[in-house]
């Protein structure tokens, strides 16, 4: 090969190498910058809340996960509050699906599942995530929907075991008779799944689940006055600890616990740490919270979407093993909980992960 041909070939190879390097660099930058699939634009995520922020538990947890993803993955996020009127929720979802600029639209709660089943098939090029419930994949063409569920019965088992042990412990402000309570927002399967696990845990702590666990429903999610009224009645019946499974209504449980100098267990978020900035005395009455880690699950889902590994068209259930649920081990828990109870809870958590403890579910047929 003469010198001229050699130089020509070398030039072509050099240009080809530069082109390939440029393509690789663009792909890496897009991935690190949180780009939507096949685009250098940031991933656009809309979280539609069928309620309002400020519940200090479920919806606030969802928003926290989205904001963390926004920071870490450089995505573009928008949160829409549809309000507390259920009559507006279907239209709010339809409007957001049709008119918002998004790559992923996220909704939660059982009330939204059927609405999403109607909307998602209309937008096959978009992606949807629903949390705390699954769409019915047999009833809709929902290959673009990922459903994330939580094994709240497992987390509530730990809460019931803990409450049952604490009510029998030599701890300040506990009554002689071992009695605990739980207030549910509504009498629906997902709330009853909390209660089934809570009662099983209380039974394993030595309580009679039918006699020593008081159960009542508030009939709604945004009525703190109602929550306080019910909790006060439970404390007056001798309950040492009341478990909040009532969303914003449960704020009233903490008010009652402070007033009666009794204790409570929070739900969904670490409610003691949320409340302590405004009312440290009330926060000190929240022994722990049953964490339904909505924030972590949505953060995880967005991360997996960016990696191309999120299993759309399926539902996943996250339990103690997957970090989907568990107790809050904060400073209040550490300060008041006897060491032998901490060890018992730690062992129960390990047994749940290992499958040695099987928790009943309200969804079992």
Secondary structure, DSSP 8 states (H G I E B T S, - for coil): --HHHHHHHHHHHHHHHHHHHHHHHHHHHHHHTTB-TTSSSB-EEEEEESS-S--SSHHHHHHHHHHHHHHHH--EEEEEE--S-GGGHHHHHHHHHHHS--SEEEEESGGGHHHHHHHHTT-TTSEEEEESS---TTTS--TTEEEEEE-HHHHHHHHHHHHHHHHTSS-TT--SS--EEEEESSSSHHHHHHHHHHHHHHHHTT--TTTSEEEEE-S-SS-HHHHHHHHHHHHHTT-SEEEEESGGGGHHHHHHHHHHT-EEEEESS-HHHHHTTT-HHHHTTEEEEEEE-HHHHHHHHHHHHHHT---TT-EEEE-TTTTSEEE---HHHHHHS-HHHHHHHHHHHHHHHHT-S----TT--
